[in-house]
Structure formats: C-alpha cells, structure tokens
Amino acid sequence: MSQTVVERATGHIADSAQRASRATSAVADAIEEGVGVVRRAAKQGGDAAEEFLNDTNQRLQRHPLLTLATTFAVGVAAGTFIGWMLKRR
C-alpha cells in the first residue's frame, strides 16, 4: 500500500513538473515574440526618421530663400519672446 501512495505521489510530481515545463515554454515563446515585435517597431521607426530627415534636407536644398526667411522669422520671434520674458521680471 505504501508503494502505491509513493507511486501516485511520483505521478503527481511528474505531472506537475511537465505542466510547469509547458508553462515556462509558453512564457519564453511569448517573450521571444515580444522581443521580435519591439525590434521590428524600432527598425520601422528608425527608417521613418531617416526618411523624414532626407526629405527635409531635400526640401531645404530646393528652397534656400524660404529656408533663410523662415530661420530669420523664428529667430526674431524667439528673441522677442525671450526679451518679453526678461522684461516681466
């Protein structure tokens, strides 16, 4: 009788170990899939940023006078804002 109890306990332990192994495997697969998703997203983000910079450079080279006028306007606006902030103190 004591041997059947030991055999049943061994069976339960083996079953529990097998379930734990499957659960660990599923978690590892989910983590691996998540890492893949993050890598793809990072690559797509980097590609989009590079494309944006290239487009911006081309636009600046095609319209140099507009670039100069815009830069001047932003500088004047920033200077006015900073002067106004300093005057308030």
Secondary structure by P-SEA (a helix, b strand, c coil): caaaaaaaaaaaaaaaaaaaaaaaaaaaaaaaaaaaaaaaaaaaaaaaaaaaaaaaaaaaaacaaaaaaaaaaaaaaaaaaaaaaaaac
